[in-house]
Amino acid sequence: MLKIILLNIGMVLGSTIVGPFFFVYLLATINHNTKAMIASRFGTGGQLIFGFLGIILHETSHLLVAIIFGHHIRSVRLIRRPTIDNPSLGYVNHTWRADSLYQKIGNLFIGIAPIFGCCTIILLLAKWLLPDIYSQLIVLTQRPLSQLYLTWPTFDWGNLLIFGLLTINICIGGFDLSTADYQNATQGLVATILLLIVLTILISGLPFGDTIQRAGMHFTKILMVISSFNLMISIILNLSFRLL
């Protein structure tokens, strides 16, 4: 029984913390580098021009998740022109009760919210503008690799152009996590890991524990597919700016 519980804990932490956060780190690092190249070539104003939509979505994601976790919102600026004294492109100032486990765990999700918020918006754009590509992404989340086969998607070139322009803007402005975002996320990391361990131990002893774990693994697979799609876009975008 102990061996099964330890195995389940490893699977849960790997699928909910290690895997997703690996993609979070990759997306944030690549797009931070892209935004740095833009700033060096076009100035700080270039970040606003190339990434204004992503910046707004970035801060909106922080805001919505902070509200969900009951944090007190002190001030919000969805987008701003950076200055020498304050280089931030936007901010959400919030406070939480130190004695609230729920609000403390919220710090983790608030810190990384822009990654998942922007991924979701890009996925919805694909569903709207490139339905065939969207359908094939959904297939990836539903079939095992042994039964997987993909065909060349059909799409409208006009819709592809619109999708590309919007996605570029979202990637540049939205995926870059600041030092404050990472610091905020780490405040809830330990509490989240401990909670997951406790829940896994409890679920392991339930008759429907396997069903819950399979549902969790499927949800993680969806996140991995969506993140991989956005990671591919981010890499192409980064390489394109290197060639400019």
VOGU-3710 file (C-alpha; in Angstrom, 3 decimals, decimal comma):
1> mlkiillnig> 0,000/0,000/0,000  2,822/2,392/0,907  4,510/1,729/-2,448  1,274/2,555/-4,300  0,817/5,779/-2,328  4,395/6,903/-3,018  3,968/6,079/-6,700  0,720/8,048/-6,814  2,357/11,027/-5,105  5,155/10,979/-7,680
11> mvlgstivgp> 2,672/10,794/-10,557  0,508/13,608/-9,169  3,412/15,965/-8,466  4,983/15,142/-11,812  1,780/15,769/-13,764  0,544/18,820/-11,857  3,774/20,566/-10,819  6,894/19,352/-12,657  5,427/18,922/-16,166  3,291/22,073/-16,368
21> fffvyllati> 5,929/24,235/-14,694  8,570/22,990/-17,108  6,451/24,401/-19,945  5,792/27,572/-17,936  9,542/28,095/-17,562  10,243/27,441/-21,253  7,464/29,737/-22,483  8,444/32,525/-20,095  12,177/32,255/-20,861  11,810/32,180/-24,650
31> nhntkamias> 9,371/35,073/-24,768  11,394/37,095/-22,259  14,310/36,781/-24,667  12,091/37,799/-27,592  10,846/40,873/-25,739  14,427/41,784/-24,774  15,443/41,689/-28,458  12,514/43,946/-29,344  13,412/46,413/-26,584  17,046/46,569/-27,711
41> rfgtggqlif> 16,139/47,160/-31,371  12,984/49,248/-31,141  13,193/50,729/-27,641  10,778/50,217/-24,755  7,976/51,576/-26,911  8,475/48,609/-29,229  7,281/46,304/-26,465  3,986/48,204/-26,381  3,578/48,185/-30,165  4,437/44,506/-30,649
51> gflgiilhet> 2,847/43,218/-27,450  0,088/45,550/-26,197  -2,628/42,883/-26,403  -0,472/40,337/-24,601  0,349/42,854/-21,843  -3,345/43,509/-21,236  -4,100/39,768/-21,147  -1,097/39,195/-18,856  -2,333/41,640/-16,222  -5,972/40,608/-16,655
61> shllvaiifg> -4,979/36,989/-15,933  -3,255/38,087/-12,708  -6,323/40,107/-11,759  -8,945/37,424/-12,407  -7,062/34,688/-10,529  -6,351/37,060/-7,619  -10,095/37,735/-7,366  -10,883/33,994/-7,532  -8,557/33,347/-4,588  -10,060/36,168/-2,556
71> hhirsvrlir> -7,092/38,532/-2,592  -7,643/42,216/-1,887  -6,951/44,259/-5,019  -5,237/47,507/-4,106  -4,532/48,912/-7,574  -4,508/47,791/-11,205  -2,904/49,094/-14,389  -3,467/46,793/-17,356  -0,964/48,646/-19,541  1,360/51,606/-19,091
81> rptidnpslg> 4,315/53,243/-20,776  7,504/52,280/-18,889  9,829/54,911/-17,461  13,370/54,845/-16,103  12,022/54,879/-12,543  9,335/52,277/-13,225  10,026/49,897/-16,139  6,881/47,818/-15,624  4,406/47,593/-18,500  1,465/46,946/-16,163
91> yvnhtwrads> 0,732/45,752/-12,648  -1,779/44,264/-10,234  -1,085/45,117/-6,606  -2,852/42,747/-4,239  -2,671/41,596/-0,637  -3,739/38,396/1,114  -4,212/37,040/4,623  -1,165/35,151/5,843  -3,372/32,856/7,933  -5,453/31,750/4,931
101> lyqkignlfi> -4,174/28,568/3,253  -6,489/29,140/0,295  -5,192/32,654/-0,335  -1,592/31,559/0,204  -1,935/28,766/-2,364  -3,496/31,369/-4,644  -0,137/33,131/-4,913  1,197/30,233/-6,964  -1,619/30,373/-9,492  -1,700/34,173/-9,578
111> giapifgcct> 2,012/34,271/-10,394  1,766/31,895/-13,366  -1,757/32,894/-14,452  -0,586/34,809/-17,577  0,877/31,646/-19,117  -2,374/29,730/-18,876  -4,521/32,772/-19,611  -2,669/33,564/-22,828  -2,562/29,872/-23,835  -6,337/29,715/-23,428
121> iilllakwll> -6,937/32,837/-25,531  -4,665/31,551/-28,320  -6,510/28,219/-28,253  -9,862/30,030/-28,541  -8,490/32,096/-31,437  -7,489/28,857/-33,166  -10,985/27,478/-32,586  -12,500/30,620/-34,152  -10,078/31,278/-37,007  -8,470/27,869/-37,682
131> pdiysqlivl> -11,072/25,261/-36,709  -9,323/22,382/-38,498  -6,054/22,974/-36,621  -8,037/23,327/-33,390  -9,802/20,014/-34,054  -6,493/18,233/-34,556  -5,172/19,666/-31,291  -8,227/18,295/-29,498  -7,619/14,881/-31,122  -4,111/14,915/-29,629
141> tqrplsqlyl> -5,626/15,163/-26,150  -8,111/12,323/-26,671  -6,167/9,525/-28,359  -3,117/7,543/-27,253  0,013/7,994/-29,362  -0,332/4,479/-30,784  -3,673/5,412/-32,367  -2,700/8,901/-33,442  -2,569/10,085/-37,022  -2,754/13,659/-38,282
151> twptfdwgnl> -3,574/15,086/-41,693  -2,475/18,363/-43,241  -4,996/20,917/-41,941  -7,104/23,106/-44,202  -7,343/26,803/-43,409  -8,169/30,190/-44,864  -5,041/32,270/-45,539  -6,764/35,454/-44,361  -7,723/33,831/-41,075  -4,199/32,440/-40,742
161> lifglltini> -2,773/35,956/-41,127  -5,140/37,371/-38,497  -4,364/34,483/-36,154  -0,637/34,967/-36,675  -0,717/38,706/-35,940  -2,843/38,307/-32,813  -0,784/35,362/-31,563  2,506/37,195/-32,091  1,204/40,123/-30,051  -0,046/37,841/-27,269
171> ciggfdlsta> 3,212/35,849/-27,119  5,436/38,919/-26,992  3,462/40,805/-24,360  1,791/38,038/-22,401  4,087/35,081/-21,766  7,027/36,869/-20,146  6,947/36,393/-16,363  8,645/39,055/-14,269  10,810/38,498/-11,216  7,855/39,619/-9,093
181> dyqnatqglv> 5,665/36,972/-10,775  8,147/34,216/-9,895  8,534/35,496/-6,336  4,774/35,638/-5,912  4,370/32,095/-7,260  7,003/30,587/-4,947  5,096/31,870/-1,895  2,317/29,383/-2,598  4,407/26,537/-4,035  5,245/24,699/-0,800
191> atilllivlt> 1,677/24,911/0,490  0,337/23,609/-2,840  2,754/20,667/-2,883  1,839/19,704/0,696  -1,874/19,936/-0,112  -1,436/17,735/-3,187  0,441/15,138/-1,156  -2,310/15,042/1,493  -5,070/14,818/-1,122  -3,223/12,055/-2,974
201> ilisglpfgd> -2,868/10,000/0,214  -6,581/10,396/0,940  -7,657/9,616/-2,633  -5,369/6,563/-2,827  -7,529/4,862/-0,214  -10,830/5,559/-1,986  -12,489/3,069/-4,361  -12,824/5,724/-7,070  -9,307/7,083/-6,575  -8,096/5,678/-9,919
211> tiqragmhft> -10,901/7,493/-11,752  -9,926/10,821/-10,169  -6,267/10,274/-11,043  -7,093/9,392/-14,660  -9,171/12,571/-14,933  -6,250/14,556/-13,530  -3,827/12,968/-15,979  -6,162/13,738/-18,892  -6,400/17,381/-17,799  -2,599/17,535/-17,598
221> kilmvissfn> -2,335/16,047/-21,092  -4,598/18,821/-22,401  -2,338/21,419/-20,779  0,749/19,779/-22,303  -0,721/19,770/-25,825  -1,839/23,408/-25,599  1,497/24,471/-24,088  3,443/22,587/-26,787  1,418/24,366/-29,473  2,218/27,765/-27,950
231> lmisiilnls> 5,829/26,768/-27,356  6,228/25,979/-31,065  4,777/29,404/-31,955  7,077/31,115/-29,440  10,200/29,392/-30,813  9,318/30,363/-34,400  8,690/33,950/-33,275  11,983/34,114/-31,376  13,960/32,775/-34,340  12,231/35,247/-36,681
241> frll> 13,312/38,253/-34,562  16,868/36,878/-34,444  16,958/36,981/-38,240  15,744/40,582/-38,470
//
